Structures are given as C-alpha cells and as structure tokens.
C-alpha cells in the first residue's frame, strides 16, 4: 500500500511540475489578437526613422543630400523572418567634382525594415538596402 501511495505522489508531483514549467516559459505564443499587432506597428514614420538612423542615406563628406519629403511608396508583406520590404522615394542632390551640387533627382530605393536591438537592449527598427 505504501508503494502505491509513493507512486501516486511522484506521478502527481511530475504532472504539476510539468504544468508549472510550461506556464513559466519566457517564450510565450502570441494570442490571436496580438498576431496582427506587429504588422500595424510599422508606420511610415517608423520606416523613415529606421532609414535615417541606419545612416544609409548619409555621407560623412557631404557628397549626398536628401531633400525632404521622403515618401514611402509601397510596403510589402512581412516575410517569415519578420522583416518588411518597402519602396521609398527620395529626392537627392550629389556634390560634383567641381564642388557644385547637381540638380535634384528623384530615385526609388528598396529597403528591408526589421527589428533589432540597440546598444541598450531596446527593440528598434533598422533598415538595410535591398530585398
């Protein structure tokens, strides 16, 4: 009889332990209401800020100047990795060899916008040129 009570106690302890460990997992699954939340968080302002903070359209020598406004032309669907392809239109001027600025020229660039961690560990949007 005592062996049976010990067996039931061990089985009960293992069952409770398994349910507690699965409930305390750090990687929780998104609920149905949260799954669309990430998609709606990517605004045009987030895209422009990600491009600006990534330093892609800046040159230290000042040879490239972006003339506002920057326009987000198209947002693609989020891929499996969690990033979005976006097309952005810029008006640019280039500093020519003679030191004069070129005429403003409009160009469209394809970027990949994705989530990354900054130096402080905070989630931020980042941009990379290309698809």
DSSP file (Angstrom, degrees, kcal/mol; ACC not computed):
  #  RESIDUE AA STRUCTURE BP1 BP2  ACC     N-H-->O    O-->H-N    N-H-->O    O-->H-N    TCO  KAPPA ALPHA  PHI   PSI    X-CA   Y-CA   Z-CA
    1    1 A X     >        0   0    0      0, 0.0     4,-2.0     0, 0.0     5,-0.2   0.000 360.0 360.0 360.0 -41.6    0.0    0.0    0.0
    2    2 A X  H  >  +     0   0    0      1,-0.2     4,-2.1     2,-0.2     5,-0.2   0.863 360.0  54.2 -64.7 -35.5    2.8    2.4    0.9
    3    3 A X  H  > S+     0   0    0      2,-0.2     4,-2.1     1,-0.2    -1,-0.2   0.883 107.5  50.9 -64.1 -39.9    4.5    1.8   -2.5
    4    4 A X  H  > S+     0   0    0      2,-0.2     4,-2.3     1,-0.2    -2,-0.2   0.897 109.7  49.5 -65.7 -41.7    1.2    2.7   -4.3
    5    5 A X  H  X S+     0   0    0     -4,-2.0     4,-2.4     1,-0.2    -2,-0.2   0.907 111.5  49.2 -65.1 -42.3    0.9    6.0   -2.3
    6    6 A X  H  X S+     0   0    0     -4,-2.1     4,-2.4     2,-0.2    -2,-0.2   0.895 110.6  51.1 -63.3 -40.0    4.5    6.9   -3.1
    7    7 A X  H  X S+     0   0    0     -4,-2.1     4,-2.3     2,-0.2    -2,-0.2   0.913 111.6  46.3 -63.1 -44.4    3.9    6.1   -6.8
    8    8 A X  H  X S+     0   0    0     -4,-2.3     4,-2.6     2,-0.2    -2,-0.2   0.900 112.1  51.5 -65.6 -41.1    0.8    8.3   -6.9
    9    9 A X  H  X S+     0   0    0     -4,-2.4     4,-2.3     2,-0.2    -2,-0.2   0.914 111.5  46.5 -62.4 -44.0    2.6   11.1   -5.1
   10   10 A X  H  X S+     0   0    0     -4,-2.4     4,-2.4     2,-0.2    -2,-0.2   0.908 113.2  49.3 -65.3 -42.6    5.6   11.0   -7.6
   11   11 A X  H  X S+     0   0    0     -4,-2.3     4,-2.1     2,-0.2    -2,-0.2   0.911 112.4  47.8 -63.1 -43.3    3.2   11.0  -10.6
   12   12 A X  H  X S+     0   0    0     -4,-2.6     4,-2.3     2,-0.2    -2,-0.2   0.897 111.6  50.6 -63.8 -41.9    1.3   13.9   -9.2
   13   13 A X  H  X S+     0   0    0     -4,-2.3     4,-2.4     2,-0.2    -2,-0.2   0.912 111.0  48.2 -63.9 -44.1    4.5   15.9   -8.5
   14   14 A X  H  X S+     0   0    0     -4,-2.4     4,-2.3     2,-0.2    -1,-0.2   0.899 111.6  50.2 -64.1 -41.0    5.8   15.3  -12.0
   15   15 A X  H  X S+     0   0    0     -4,-2.1     4,-1.9     2,-0.2    -2,-0.2   0.925 113.2  45.0 -63.9 -45.4    2.5   16.4  -13.5
   16   16 A X  H  X S+     0   0    0     -4,-2.3     4,-2.2     2,-0.2    -2,-0.2   0.894 112.3  52.2 -66.3 -39.7    2.3   19.6  -11.5
   17   17 A X  H  X S+     0   0    0     -4,-2.4     4,-2.6     1,-0.2     5,-0.2   0.916 108.8  50.2 -62.5 -43.0    6.0   20.3  -12.2
   18   18 A X  H  X S+     0   0    0     -4,-2.3     4,-2.0     1,-0.2    -1,-0.2   0.901 111.8  47.5 -63.6 -40.5    5.5   20.0  -15.9
   19   19 A X  H  X S+     0   0    0     -4,-1.9     4,-1.4     2,-0.2    -1,-0.2   0.868 112.6  49.2 -70.5 -34.8    2.5   22.3  -15.9
   20   20 A X  H  X S+     0   0    0     -4,-2.2     4,-1.2     2,-0.2    -2,-0.2   0.931 111.2  49.2 -68.4 -45.1    4.3   24.9  -13.9
   21   21 A X  H  < S+     0   0    0     -4,-2.6     3,-0.3     1,-0.2     4,-0.2   0.892 111.1  49.2 -62.2 -40.8    7.4   24.8  -16.1
   22   22 A X  H >< S+     0   0    0     -4,-2.0     3,-0.7     1,-0.2    -1,-0.2   0.835 110.9  51.0 -69.7 -29.8    5.3   25.2  -19.3
   23   23 A X  H 3< S+     0   0    0     -4,-1.4    -1,-0.2     1,-0.2    -2,-0.2   0.709 109.0  51.3 -76.9 -20.8    3.4   28.1  -17.8
   24   24 A X  T 3< S+     0   0    0     -4,-1.2    -1,-0.2    -3,-0.3    -2,-0.2   0.288  78.1 131.4 -99.7   9.5    6.6   30.0  -16.8
   25   25 A X    <   -     0   0    0     -3,-0.7    -3,-0.0    -4,-0.2     3,-0.0  -0.371  54.7-142.9 -64.9 139.9    8.3   29.8  -20.1
   26   26 A X  S    S+     0   0    0      1,-0.2     2,-1.3    -2,-0.0    -1,-0.1   0.778  88.8  72.4 -73.9 -27.4    9.7   33.1  -21.4
   27   27 A X  S    S-     0   0    0      2,-0.0     2,-0.2     0, 0.0    -1,-0.2  -0.688  71.2-178.1 -92.9  87.7    8.7   32.4  -25.0
   28   28 A X        -     0   0    0     -2,-1.3     2,-0.3    -4,-0.1    -2,-0.0  -0.568  28.1-115.3 -84.6 150.5    5.0   32.8  -24.9
   29   29 A X        -     0   0    0     -2,-0.2     2,-0.1     1,-0.1    -1,-0.1  -0.641  34.6-108.3 -82.8 140.1    3.0   32.2  -28.0
   30   30 A X        -     0   0    0     -2,-0.3    -1,-0.1     1,-0.1     2,-0.1  -0.440  32.0-127.3 -69.1 141.3    1.2   35.3  -29.4
   31   31 A X    >>  -     0   0    0     -2,-0.1     4,-1.3     1,-0.1     3,-0.6  -0.309  30.8 -97.4 -78.6 171.3   -2.6   35.3  -29.0
   32   32 A X  T 34 S+     0   0    0      1,-0.2     4,-0.5     2,-0.2    -1,-0.1   0.822 125.2  50.9 -60.3 -32.3   -4.9   35.8  -31.9
   33   33 A X  T 34 S+     0   0    0      1,-0.2    -1,-0.2     2,-0.1     3,-0.2   0.759 109.6  50.3 -78.4 -23.8   -5.3   39.5  -31.0
   34   34 A X  T X> S+     0   0    0     -3,-0.6     4,-0.8     1,-0.2     3,-0.8   0.702  90.8  77.8 -85.2 -20.1   -1.5   40.1  -30.8
   35   35 A X  T 3< S+     0   0    0     -4,-1.3     4,-0.4     1,-0.3     3,-0.2   0.839 100.0  40.2 -64.3 -33.0   -0.7   38.5  -34.2
   36   36 A X  T 3> S+     0   0    0     -4,-0.5     4,-1.7    -3,-0.2    -1,-0.3   0.570  98.0  80.7 -87.5  -9.3   -1.8   41.5  -36.2
   37   37 A X  H <> S+     0   0    0     -3,-0.8     4,-1.0    -4,-0.2    -2,-0.2   0.894  88.1  52.7 -65.5 -41.4   -0.3   44.0  -33.7
   38   38 A X  H >< S+     0   0    0     -4,-0.8     3,-0.6     1,-0.2     4,-0.5   0.901 107.9  51.9 -62.6 -41.5    3.2   43.7  -35.0
   39   39 A X  H >4 S+     0   0    0     -4,-0.4     3,-1.1     1,-0.2    -1,-0.2   0.908 109.1  49.0 -62.4 -43.0    2.1   44.4  -38.6
   40   40 A X  H 3< S+     0   0    0     -4,-1.7    -1,-0.2     1,-0.2    -2,-0.2   0.656  97.8  70.9 -75.3 -13.1    0.2   47.6  -37.7
   41   41 A X  T << S+     0   0    0     -4,-1.0     2,-1.1    -3,-0.6    -1,-0.2   0.685  76.3  88.6 -76.1 -16.9    3.1   48.9  -35.7
   42   42 A X    <   +     0   0    0     -3,-1.1     2,-0.2    -4,-0.5    -1,-0.1  -0.704  60.8 171.5 -87.1  99.8    5.2   49.6  -38.8
   43   43 A X     >  -     0   0    0     -2,-1.1     4,-2.0     1,-0.1     5,-0.1  -0.524  49.4-104.4-101.1 170.9    4.2   53.1  -39.8
   44   44 A X  H  > S+     0   0    0      1,-0.2     4,-2.5     2,-0.2     5,-0.2   0.881 123.8  54.2 -61.0 -37.8    5.7   55.4  -42.5
   45   45 A X  H  > S+     0   0    0      1,-0.2     4,-2.5     2,-0.2    -1,-0.2   0.895 106.6  51.3 -63.6 -39.7    7.4   57.4  -39.7
   46   46 A X  H  > S+     0   0    0      2,-0.2     4,-2.4     1,-0.2    -1,-0.2   0.898 110.6  49.5 -62.4 -40.4    9.0   54.2  -38.4
   47   47 A X  H  X S+     0   0    0     -4,-2.0     4,-2.2     2,-0.2    -2,-0.2   0.943 113.0  44.9 -64.7 -48.5   10.3   53.4  -41.8
   48   48 A X  H  X S+     0   0    0     -4,-2.5     4,-2.5     1,-0.2    -2,-0.2   0.896 114.1  49.7 -64.5 -40.2   11.8   56.9  -42.4
   49   49 A X  H  X S+     0   0    0     -4,-2.5     4,-3.0    -5,-0.2     5,-0.2   0.904 109.7  51.3 -65.1 -40.8   13.3   56.9  -38.9
   50   50 A X  H  X S+     0   0    0     -4,-2.4     4,-1.5     2,-0.2    77,-0.6   0.904 112.2  46.3 -62.8 -41.6   14.8   53.4  -39.4
   51   51 A X  H  X>S+     0   0    0     -4,-2.2     5,-1.0     2,-0.2     4,-0.6   0.927 115.1  46.9 -65.8 -44.6   16.4   54.5  -42.7
   52   52 A X  H ><5S+     0   0    0     -4,-2.5     3,-1.0     1,-0.2    -2,-0.2   0.926 114.0  46.1 -64.0 -46.4   17.7   57.8  -41.1
   53   53 A X  H 3<5S+     0   0    0     -4,-3.0    -1,-0.2     1,-0.2    -2,-0.2   0.735 104.7  61.9 -72.5 -22.0   19.1   56.1  -38.0
   54   54 A X  H 3<5S-     0   0    0     -4,-1.5    -1,-0.2    -5,-0.2    -2,-0.2   0.674 101.7-134.9 -75.6 -15.7   20.8   53.3  -40.0
   55   55 A X  T X<5 +     0   0    0     -3,-1.0     3,-1.1    -4,-0.6    -3,-0.1   0.644  62.2 133.8  75.1  14.6   22.9   56.0  -41.8
   56   56 A X  T 3 <S+     0   0    0     -5,-1.0    -4,-0.1     1,-0.3    -5,-0.1   0.882  73.0  41.5 -66.1 -39.4   22.3   54.5  -45.2
   57   57 A X  T 3  S+     0   0    0     -6,-0.5     2,-0.4    -5,-0.1    -1,-0.3   0.108 100.5  90.8 -98.9  21.6   21.5   57.8  -46.9
   58   58 A X    <   -     0   0    0     -3,-1.1     2,-0.4     7,-0.1     7,-0.1  -0.915  53.0-164.8-118.1 145.0   24.2   59.9  -45.2
   59   59 A X    >   -     0   0    0      5,-0.4     3,-1.3    -2,-0.4     5,-0.2  -0.994  19.0-143.1-125.9 134.7   27.8   60.5  -46.3
   60   60 A X  T 3  S+     0   0    0     -2,-0.4    -1,-0.1     1,-0.3    -2,-0.0   0.802 103.1  54.1 -66.4 -28.3   30.4   61.9  -43.9
   61   61 A X  T 3  S-     0   0    0     -3,-0.1    -1,-0.3     1,-0.0    -3,-0.0   0.493 111.2-120.1 -85.4  -2.0   31.9   64.0  -46.7
   62   62 A X  S <  S+     0   0    0     -3,-1.3    -2,-0.1     2,-0.1    -1,-0.0   0.678  71.3 134.2  75.7  17.4   28.6   65.6  -47.5
   63   63 A X        +     0   0    0     31,-0.1    32,-2.3     1,-0.1     2,-0.4   0.590  64.7  51.0 -77.2  -9.2   28.6   64.4  -51.1
   64   64 A X  E     -A   94   0A   0     30,-0.2    -5,-0.4    -5,-0.2     2,-0.4  -0.996  64.4-174.7-132.1 130.7   24.9   63.2  -50.8
   65   65 A X  E     -A   93   0A   0     28,-2.4    28,-1.9    -2,-0.4     2,-0.5  -0.992  14.4-148.6-128.2 128.3   22.0   65.3  -49.6
   66   66 A X  E     -A   92   0A   0     -2,-0.4     2,-0.6    26,-0.2    26,-0.2  -0.839  13.4-151.4 -94.3 126.7   18.4   64.1  -49.2
   67   67 A X  E     -A   91   0A   0     24,-3.4    24,-0.7    -2,-0.5    -2,-0.0  -0.874  34.4 -88.1-100.5 122.0   15.8   66.7  -49.8
   68   68 A X  E    S+     0   0A   0     -2,-0.6     2,-0.1    22,-0.1    22,-0.0  -0.276  92.5  63.1 -64.4 155.5   12.6   66.3  -47.8
   69   69 A X  E     -     0   0A   0     20,-0.1     2,-0.5    -3,-0.0    22,-0.1   0.519  59.5-163.9 -89.6 153.0    9.9   64.9  -48.1
   70   70 A X  E     -     0   0A   0     20,-0.1     2,-0.5    -2,-0.1    20,-0.2  -0.860  14.7-153.4 -94.3 130.6   10.8   61.2  -48.1
   71   71 A X  E     -A   89   0A   0     18,-2.2    18,-3.2    -2,-0.5     2,-0.7  -0.915  13.6-142.1-115.6 130.1    7.9   59.2  -49.4
   72   72 A X  E     +A   88   0A   0     -2,-0.5    16,-0.2    16,-0.2     3,-0.1  -0.807  23.7 179.2 -84.7 114.7    7.1   55.6  -48.6
   73   73 A X  E     +     0   0A   0     14,-2.4     2,-0.3    -2,-0.7    15,-0.2   0.876  59.9   4.9 -87.3 -41.6    5.7   54.3  -51.9
   74   74 A X  E     -A   87   0A   0     13,-1.5    13,-2.7     2,-0.0     2,-0.5  -0.992  52.8-156.6-151.4 135.7    5.0   50.7  -51.2
   75   75 A X  E     -A   86   0A   0     -2,-0.3    11,-0.2    11,-0.2     3,-0.1  -0.967  21.3-152.1-110.9 125.3    5.0   48.3  -48.2
   76   76 A X  E     -     0   0A   0      9,-3.7     2,-0.2    -2,-0.5     3,-0.0  -0.231  32.1 -78.2 -83.8 180.0    5.3   44.6  -48.9
   77   77 A X  E     -     0   0A   0      1,-0.1     8,-0.5     7,-0.1    -1,-0.1  -0.532  53.6 -97.4 -78.9 147.0    4.1   41.7  -46.9
   78   78 A X  E     -A   84   0A   0     -2,-0.2     6,-0.2     6,-0.1    -1,-0.1  -0.426  42.9-138.5 -63.9 132.4    6.0   40.7  -43.8
   79   79 A X    >   -     0   0    0      4,-2.7     3,-1.8    -2,-0.1    -1,-0.1  -0.262  29.7 -90.9 -87.2 179.7    8.3   37.8  -44.6
   80   80 A X  T 3  S+     0   0    0      1,-0.3    -1,-0.1     2,-0.1    -2,-0.1   0.793 125.1  57.9 -62.1 -29.4    9.0   34.7  -42.5
   81   81 A X  T 3  S-     0   0    0      2,-0.1    -1,-0.3     1,-0.0     3,-0.1   0.545 119.1-108.6 -79.0  -6.8   12.0   36.4  -40.8
   82   82 A X  S <  S+     0   0    0     -3,-1.8     2,-0.2     1,-0.3    33,-0.2   0.533  77.9 122.5  94.2   7.0    9.7   39.2  -39.6
   83   83 A X        -     0   0    0     31,-0.1    -4,-2.7    -6,-0.1     2,-0.4  -0.662  51.0-138.2-103.3 161.0   11.0   42.0  -41.9
   84   84 A X  E     -AB  78 113A   0     29,-2.7    29,-3.0    -2,-0.2     2,-0.4  -0.953   8.3-138.3-117.1 132.2    9.1   44.1  -44.4
   85   85 A X  E     + B   0 112A   0     -8,-0.5    -9,-3.7    -2,-0.4     2,-0.3  -0.773  31.7 179.2 -82.8 133.6   10.3   45.1  -47.9
   86   86 A X  E     -AB  75 111A   0     25,-2.6    25,-3.1    -2,-0.4     2,-0.5  -0.988  25.0-141.6-136.3 145.6    9.5   48.7  -48.6
   87   87 A X  E     -AB  74 110A   0    -13,-2.7   -14,-2.4    -2,-0.3   -13,-1.5  -0.923  23.0-172.6-105.4 131.2   10.0   51.1  -51.5
   88   88 A X  E     -AB  72 109A   0     21,-2.7    21,-2.9    -2,-0.5     2,-0.5  -0.977  14.5-144.2-127.9 136.4   10.9   54.6  -50.6
   89   89 A X  E     -AB  71 108A   0    -18,-3.2   -18,-2.2    -2,-0.4     2,-0.3  -0.880  21.4-178.3-103.5 129.7   11.2   57.6  -53.0
   90   90 A X  E     - B   0 107A   0     17,-3.0    17,-2.8    -2,-0.5     2,-0.5  -0.879  25.0-141.3-120.3 151.6   13.9   60.2  -52.3
   91   91 A X  E     -AB  67 106A   0    -24,-0.7   -24,-3.4    -2,-0.3     2,-0.3  -0.986  35.9-176.6-109.3 123.0   14.9   63.5  -53.9
   92   92 A X  E     -AB  66 105A   0     13,-3.1    13,-2.7    -2,-0.5     2,-0.4  -0.850  23.3-162.4-122.7 152.1   18.7   63.7  -53.9
   93   93 A X  E     -A   65   0A   0    -28,-1.9   -28,-2.4    -2,-0.3     2,-0.4  -0.983  14.8-151.2-126.3 146.5   21.5   66.0  -54.9
   94   94 A X  E     -A   64   0A   0     -2,-0.4     8,-2.8     9,-0.2     2,-0.6  -0.893  17.9-122.8-114.8 144.4   25.1   65.0  -55.3
   95   95 A X  B     -D  101   0B   0    -32,-2.3     6,-0.2    -2,-0.4     5,-0.1  -0.786  35.0-146.0 -85.0 121.1   28.2   67.1  -54.8
   96   96 A X    >   -     0   0    0      4,-3.3     3,-2.1    -2,-0.6    -1,-0.0  -0.289  27.0 -97.1 -84.8 171.9   30.1   67.0  -58.1
   97   97 A X  T 3  S+     0   0    0      1,-0.3    -1,-0.1     2,-0.1    -2,-0.0   0.800 123.1  57.4 -60.3 -30.8   33.8   67.1  -58.5
   98   98 A X  T 3  S-     0   0    0      2,-0.1    -1,-0.3     1,-0.1     3,-0.1   0.444 120.4-107.6 -82.2   2.4   33.8   70.8  -59.1
   99   99 A X  S <  S+     0   0    0     -3,-2.1     2,-0.2     1,-0.3    -2,-0.1   0.311  81.2 121.7  92.4  -8.4   32.1   71.4  -55.7
  100  100 A X        -     0   0    0     -5,-0.1    -4,-3.3     1,-0.1    -1,-0.3  -0.531  64.8-113.9 -85.8 154.7   28.7   72.3  -57.1
  101  101 A X  B     -D   95   0B   0     -6,-0.2    -6,-0.2    -2,-0.2     3,-0.1  -0.662  29.5-122.7 -86.1 143.8   25.6   70.4  -56.3
  102  102 A X        -     0   0    0     -8,-2.8     2,-0.1    -2,-0.3    -1,-0.1  -0.230  39.8 -81.5 -73.4 170.2   23.8   68.5  -59.0
  103  103 A X        -     0   0    0      1,-0.1    -9,-0.2   -10,-0.1    -1,-0.1  -0.460  61.4 -88.7 -67.8 147.3   20.2   69.2  -60.0
  104  104 A X        -     0   0    0    -11,-0.1     2,-0.4    -2,-0.1   -11,-0.2  -0.358  49.2-167.1 -60.2 136.4   17.7   67.4  -57.6
  105  105 A X  E     -B   92   0A   0    -13,-2.7   -13,-3.1    -3,-0.1     2,-0.4  -0.994  14.4-136.5-130.5 132.4   17.0   63.9  -58.9
  106  106 A X  E     +B   91   0A   0     -2,-0.4     2,-0.3   -15,-0.2   -15,-0.2  -0.722  29.0 173.3 -89.6 136.1   14.2   61.6  -57.7
  107  107 A X  E     -B   90   0A   0    -17,-2.8   -17,-3.0    -2,-0.4     2,-0.5  -0.984  25.0-138.9-141.2 151.0   15.1   58.0  -57.1
  108  108 A X  E     -B   89   0A   0     -2,-0.3     2,-0.4   -19,-0.2   -19,-0.2  -0.946  20.6-170.6-113.9 131.1   13.3   54.9  -55.6
  109  109 A X  E     -B   88   0A   0    -21,-2.9   -21,-2.7    -2,-0.5     2,-0.5  -0.947  17.9-135.1-124.1 140.6   15.1   52.6  -53.3
  110  110 A X  E     -B   87   0A   0     -2,-0.4    20,-3.3   -23,-0.2     2,-0.3  -0.842  29.5-179.3 -95.8 127.0   14.1   49.2  -52.0
  111  111 A X  E     -BC  86 129A   0    -25,-3.1   -25,-2.6    -2,-0.5     2,-0.5  -0.841  26.0-137.6-121.0 158.9   14.8   48.6  -48.3
  112  112 A X  E     -BC  85 128A   0     16,-2.8    16,-1.6    -2,-0.3     2,-0.5  -0.989  20.7-159.3-113.8 121.9   14.2   45.8  -45.8
  113  113 A X  E     +BC  84 127A   0    -29,-3.0   -29,-2.7    -2,-0.5     2,-0.3  -0.886  22.0 161.5-104.5 129.2   12.9   47.0  -42.5
  114  114 A X  E     - C   0 126A   0     12,-2.3    12,-3.0    -2,-0.5     2,-0.3  -0.935  39.8-100.2-144.7 163.4   13.4   44.7  -39.5
  115  115 A X  E     + C   0 125A   0     -2,-0.3     2,-0.3    10,-0.2    10,-0.2  -0.677  45.8 159.3 -86.7 139.3   13.5   44.6  -35.7
  116  116 A X  E     - C   0 124A   0      8,-2.6     8,-3.2    -2,-0.3     2,-0.4  -0.931  39.0-105.7-148.5 170.3   16.9   44.7  -33.9
  117  117 A X  E     - C   0 123A   0     -2,-0.3     6,-0.2     6,-0.2     2,-0.0  -0.862  29.6-144.3-103.2 136.7   18.3   45.6  -30.5
  118  118 A X    >   -     0   0    0      4,-2.4     3,-1.6    -2,-0.4    -1,-0.0  -0.158  43.0 -78.8 -85.0-171.8   20.2   48.8  -30.0
  119  119 A X  T 3  S+     0   0    0      1,-0.3    -1,-0.1     2,-0.1    -2,-0.0   0.762 132.1  50.7 -61.8 -26.5   23.2   49.2  -27.7
  120  120 A X  T 3  S-     0   0    0      2,-0.1    -1,-0.3     0, 0.0     3,-0.1   0.488 119.8-106.6 -90.9  -2.9   20.9   49.5  -24.6
  121  121 A X  S <  S+     0   0    0     -3,-1.6     2,-0.2     1,-0.3    -2,-0.1   0.506  73.5 140.7  91.4   5.3   19.0   46.3  -25.5
  122  122 A X        -     0   0    0      1,-0.1    -4,-2.4    -5,-0.0     2,-0.3  -0.597  58.2-111.2 -82.8 141.4   15.9   48.2  -26.6
  123  123 A X  E     +C  117   0A   0     -2,-0.2     2,-0.3    -6,-0.2    -6,-0.2  -0.578  47.5 167.0 -71.9 129.0   13.9   47.0  -29.7
  124  124 A X  E     -C  116   0A   0     -8,-3.2    -8,-2.6    -2,-0.3     2,-0.3  -0.933  38.3-104.9-137.5 160.3   14.3   49.4  -32.6
  125  125 A X  E     -C  115   0A   0     -2,-0.3     2,-0.3   -10,-0.2   -10,-0.2  -0.713  37.3-170.5 -84.4 138.4   13.5   49.3  -36.3
  126  126 A X  E     -C  114   0A   0    -12,-3.0   -12,-2.3    -2,-0.3     2,-0.4  -0.894   8.7-145.0-125.7 157.9   16.6   49.0  -38.6
  127  127 A X  E     -C  113   0A   0    -77,-0.6     2,-0.4    -2,-0.3   -14,-0.2  -0.944  11.7-175.3-126.1 146.2   16.9   49.4  -42.4
  128  128 A X  E     -C  112   0A   0    -16,-1.6   -16,-2.8    -2,-0.4     2,-0.2  -0.997  31.3-113.9-137.2 138.1   19.0   47.6  -45.0
  129  129 A X  E    S+C  111   0A   0     -2,-0.4   -18,-0.3   -18,-0.2     2,-0.1  -0.501  79.3  27.5 -72.1 139.0   19.2   48.4  -48.7
  130  130 A X              0   0    0    -20,-3.3    -2,-0.2    -2,-0.2   -21,-0.0  -0.288 360.0 360.0 101.0 175.1   17.9   45.7  -51.0
  131  131 A X              0   0    0     -2,-0.1    -1,-0.1   -46,-0.1   -20,-0.1   0.445 360.0 360.0 -96.8 360.0   15.3   42.9  -50.7
